[in-house]
């Protein structure tokens, strides 16, 4: 943002001599002569001079320009932007937890360590894994940690030739990126038209240089990989491991488990499947789990239960791959996830996947006459349109996304996956009611009809947002990221 674009920035509200508070002189201020001249400022900082009401109103007004699941429907495909229940926030703000220090003795933090251990066990049960680590700070960090476990597994067995990771061409971008950061090379396998892995294309890629295959199930198009047992058998027969990208775990929760499908390592995104806050630069959390036989490789430190007295300890292992974070992850995010799981319980959790699947298919079937559906069939939690059916007016997926903002909805994911030229990926999640979904469908239908009858109007959107239609190319090539000059 820049000052010319936003006329009410705090620096433009500044008036010489205006103050929001007065403070008495501190005793230390009288000792300024003890500070070396080289460390002293020659000029005062150009800070704004504003009164407190102006500051409060400025930031309150700015906050209303933000969009999130607390302000409207957020059908962002691939990202599972589900509602974060307020009880989760209440639990995470409890003083007894919020005041803890990560380095204090185990005996003084038994409640927190019990929380860690319970969440580890719950995620292991949900994923069909033997053990989980909660240390990774984000989903991509958990993905990287899982690949580090796989690499360490092969190296400890002396199988150093295995340096390749097979990744479907429809995979999330973090898959090849994580493999590269882990020091592994990426081999792409082609997908069938429905986005599922082409087994015939996979077969010749499997040899004694492959360390693992990474998969998301359901895949990026929201379709379940029905050949997963056969794929897992082929990969294991080749001596490699199966990695599960937990980005699309939401529709499977409580119904089936990656471990039972043949996956050896997986990560989960707490902000996607377990309702913790999503976006804003963090903090996040990406717990990572392993099957039996790989637990010893999990990163240090780990929380373990002392069976003899039902206490909990933080331990280090020499067999571990080492540390991947400063401590035991982002504790407050983990608190929110446990609160979510305990609130739903086993029965409530089993409803998440079916409701997410129902909502996605309801929207898909309600719009397929106006939007091009490249992959037919029952989807899971999300689906992809290839833009409008009627493209005669030149209205693109980007135009549709911008016009949706005028209706008060965040746009779905656009131009991903790259399998289709005009991808429009929609994921409603299980937390949205029928009225919200029906209103969204009505808006999408009206946009499609306007795209045929008055395309130039749609191309000029948005009209009702604080910022009008921007030049995306100019913004990317010449971003303006400061609003005043020092």
N, C-alpha and C positions, 0 to 999 in steps of 0.2 A: 504494500500500500504506500501511497505518498501523500504529501500534504495537499497538493493541488486536487487530487482525486477525492479525498475525504475532507470536507470543509470544517469539521468540528473536532479535529484532533486536539489532544490536550495541549499541545504547544501553541496552537492558534488561539486557545482560550486564555493564554498567559497574559497578565497585565502587570507592569512594573509596580512593585511595592505590595502586591496582593499576597496575603498569607492565609494558610489554613490552620496554622498552629504557631504558638510561641513557646520556646523552651528556655529555661534559665541557663546561664552559662555554667558549664561543667568545670570542675576543678582542673581537669587535665588540659582544658583549653588554655590555661594560663602558662602551660609549660611548652608552648610551641617553639620557643627558642632552642629547645633541646633536639628538635628534629633537623637533620641535615638539610641544608639549602637545596641539595640536588633532588630531594624527595618532595619539596614543597611545590605546589601549583603556583604558577605566575599569574594565572587568571582564574576567576571563578567558573565553575561548571555552568554551561548554558541550560540550567534546569528551568522548567516552567514555574511561573509564579501564579498559583491558582488557589482559590478558596475550596474548602472541603466539599460543599454541595456541588460545585462544578466538577470536581473529580469523581464523586459518586455517580452523578448523572451521566458523565461521559462513559465510564466503564459499564454502567448498567445498559446504556443505549447500545454500546458496542456488543455486549453479550447477547442482545436480542437479534443480532445479525448471524449468530451461530445456529447451525442446524444439527439436531441430534435426535435420538429416539425419544427423548423427553418432550420434544416440540412437534414431532410429526412422524409420518410413516417413512421408513428408511429401507427400501427393498434392494439393498446393495448385494447383488449376487456375488458369491464366492467368499463373502466376508461375514455373513451371519450376524447382522446388526440387531440382535435381540434386546429386549428391554432389560434393564438392570434394576431389579426390585429394590425398593428403598430400605427394606430390612437388611439387605446386604451392606448398605452404607452405614446403617446404625451399628451393626456388629463390628465393622472394620474401624469404627471411631471410638470403640470402648476404651476408656483411659487405661485400663489394666493391660491392654494389648498395645495401644498406640504409644505408651511411654516406655516400652521395652527397648533395650539396647541389644544389637545383634551379638555383642561380644561378652555379655554378662554370663556368669556361671550357669551351667545346666540346671542346678538345683533351684535356682531362683526363677526359672522360666519353664517350669514343667507344664503349665497350661498351654503355652505356645507350642512346645515340642509335641504334646499330645495332639494338638490340632494338625501339625505337620504329618504325624504318623497316621492319623485317621484319614486325612485326604490322600495320602499315598496309597493306603489300602483301598479306598473307594475307587480311585482312578484305575488301580490295578484290576479291580473287579469289573469295572465298566469296559476296560480295554482288553480284558482277557490276557493280561500280562502278569509276570511274577513279581515285578517290583517297579517302582517309579522314583524318579528324582524330581524335586520341585525347584531345583536351582536355576534353570535357564530363565533369562529375563524376558523372553519373547518367543513367539512361535518359530521364527527363523532361527533363533538361538537354540531352541530345543531341537530343531531339525539338524542344525550343525552338530550339536552334541550327539545325536543319534548316529550320524555318519562317522563321528570320531570313535564311537563305541564299535561300530562295524569295522573300521580300519584297525583299531587296536585288537579286535578279536582275530582277524586274519594274521596280523603281525605276531601276536603271541603264539600262534600255531606254526609260525615260520612260513606262512603262505604269502610271501611278499609280492608275488606276481599279480595279485588281485588289486588292481588300481582303477578299475572302470566301474562306473555306475550307469545303469540303464534307466533312462527317463522317457516317459511317453511324450510325444510332441504336443499333447494337450495339457501338459503339467503346468502347475503354478511356477512362476519365474524363480521363486526361492529354491526350487529343487535343484536345477543346474548350478545356481549360485552357491548354495550350501556345499554341494559336492566339490566345486572348484576351491572354495575356501578350505575345505578339509583335505586338500591336496590330491583329490581324485579327478579323473577325467570323465567326461560325460559322453555317453553314447545314446543317441536318440532312436526310439522305436516308433514306428508309424501307428496311427490309430485307424480304425475302421470309420465309416461315415457317421456312426453314432457316438464316436469319441472313445469307444472301448478299445483296448489293446488288440492289435492284430497279432494273433498267436503265430501265424505263419511268418510274419516279419520278425517276431521275437526269437524264434527257434535258432536261426543261424548266428545270432548275436551272443548266445550263451556258450562261453568257454571258460578255461581256467584263469582268465585274466579279469573276470567279472567279480566284483566284491559284493554288489547288491543291486536290487532293482527297487526303484521308488515308485509308489503308486498312490493315487487318491481314489477312494471308493466310498460313495459314488464318485464318478469322474467329474471333470470340470463342466460337462454338459448336464450334470445332474442324473446321469444314467448309471445304474448299478452294474458293476463288472461281473457278469454272470459266469465268466470263465475263470474266476479267481482261484478256485481249487486247482485247476489244471496249470495255471500260470505259476502258482506257488510250488507245485510239484516239480515243474520244469526248472525253476530257479534253484530249488534246493538240490535237485539231482546234479546240477552243475557246480554245486559247492558254494553257492552264493547265498546271501540272506535277503529277506524281504523287508522293505521299509514302508511303513504306513504314514503318509502325510495326513495328519488329523484335521486338516482344514475343513473337510466335509463330513466330520463325524456326527454332526447334529441329527441327521435323519436316522442314524443307526442306534442312537443311545437307547439302551434298554431293550433292544430287539435283537441285535447281533453284535459280535465283538471281533475286532481285527485279529486278535490272537487266535480265535477259532478259525479264521479264514486262512491262516498260515503265515501271518506276519510275525517277524521276530523282534522288530524294533518299531516304536511309534512315538509321535509326539502329539499333544493336544494343545489347542489354543483356548485358554480359559476365557478370553474375550469373545470367542465365537460360540462355543458350545456350552459354557457355564456362566454366562451372563455378566461377567466382569466388564468394567468400562473398556470401550474400544476407541482408539484414535487419540488425537491430541498429542502424539509423541511419547506416550507412555504415562506411568509405568505399565508394563505388560507382564505376561508369564506364559511360558511354554513348557510345562512338565513333559518329561520324556520317560517312556517305559520300555522294558525289555522282557523277553521270555526267560524261562528258567534256563540257567547255564550261562547267562550273561550278566547277572547281578553284580558280580565282583568288579566289573568294568565301569559301573556307574561313577559319576564324578564325585569327588570329595567336596565338602563333608556330607555325611548322611545322618539321618535321624533314625535310631533303632530303639526298639522296646526291650527293656530288661525284664524278662519274664518272671524272674524270681521275686521282684518286689513291685512290678507294674509301674516302674519309672521309665524315663526316656533319656537318652544320651545322644550327643552329637559326636560321631566317630569319624576317624580317617582310616583309609585302607591303602596299603602299599601296592595292591593289585589294581587299584583304580586308575583310570586314564589321567587323573589329576584334577585340578580345579578349572572350572569354566566360569566361575563367578566369585565375587568377594566373599559371599556368605551363602545363606540358604534361600536365595531368591527374594522376590518382592512379597513380603509377608502380608501386607494389607490386601493385595490382590488375591492371594491364596485364601485369606479369611472370607472374602466375598464368595469365592467359588464353593467353599465348604458350606457357607450359609445357604447358598442356592440348593445344593444337593440335599442338605438336611431338611430344608423347607419342603421340597418336592417329595422326598422319600422314594422308595423303590417303585411304588405304584404311579406316582406323579411323573417320575422320570421316564417310565415306559410309555407315557403319552406324548412326549416331546416329538419323537420322530414321526409317528403317524399324523399328528396335527400339522407339522411342518410340511409333510408330503401332501396332505389334503389341500392345504392352502395354495401350494405351488401348482398343483394340477388344476385346481379351480380357476386360478387366474389364466393359466395356459389355455385351457379349453374355452374360456370366455373371450379370448382375444385372437385366437388362431385364424379367424376369418378376415382379420384386418392386418395382422402381422405375420410375416413369413416364418413358419416353423420348419427348420431344416431337419430336425430329428423328431420323428413321431414316436408315440408310445408313452407309457406311464413313467414320469420322472420321479425323482425323490424330492429333495428340499429346494431345488432350483431348476431353471430351464433357460434356454437361450433362443431368442428370436433373431433372425437375420434381417433386421430392419422391417420397414413397411412392405406390405404386398404391392401397394400402388406406389411405385417410385417415379411416376411420370412427372411429378411436380418438383423433383429434385430435393425433397425433404429427406435428410439423412438421420441416422441414429443420434448424432450430436444435436440436431435441431429438436428432435423429440425430447431428449434429455433436458435441454434448456427450457422448453415449453412446460415441462412438468413442474418446474420450480414455481411457475405462476399459480399452480393449483395447490401449492403448499406441501409438495412431496419432494423428498430427495430423489435424484435420478438413480436408476439402477446402474450397475456396472456396464460401461459401454466399450466397444471395440476389444473386448476380451471375452472368450478365448480367441486366439488368432485364426482359428479354423474357418471363421466366416468373416466376410468383409464388413458387414454392418451389425456385428454382435450386440445384442441387448440382453444382458443377463439379469434375471429377476429372481430374488429370493425373499419371500414374505416373512419367513420364520413362523413359529407356532404361537407367538404371543399376540398376534394381531386379530382383532375381532372381525366378524362378517361385514359389519357396516363399513369399517375402514377399507377392507379389501374391495367391497362393491363400489365404493366411491373412487378408489384408485382405478378400477376397471373402467368406470364411466369416464374418467379423465383421459385414460389411454385411448378409448374409443373416440372421444371428441377430438383429440389431437389427430388421430388417423383420418377422421372425416375432414377436418380443416386442412390437412396436408393435401387432400385431393381437391377441395373446393377453393381454398385460398392459401396456397403454399407460401407465398411471400410473407403473410402474417406469421405463420409458424416459424419461418426462418429468422424473423426479427426478435423472437423471444430471448430472454424473459423481459416482461414489462412491469411486473409487480415487485421485483426484488430491489434491495437497497442499491445494487449496482446493475446497470443495464448490460446489454449484450456486449461482451468483451471480445477483443481480437485475440484469440487464443494463440495464434502464431506469434504475434508481436509480444505477448506476455511471456512466451517461452524463450524467444530470442533476446528480448531486452527487458528482463524483469526489473521492477522497481521495488526494492526491498527496504528502503529507508525513507523516513518521512521528514528528516531535518538534517542539516549539515552542521557538524561541529566546527 
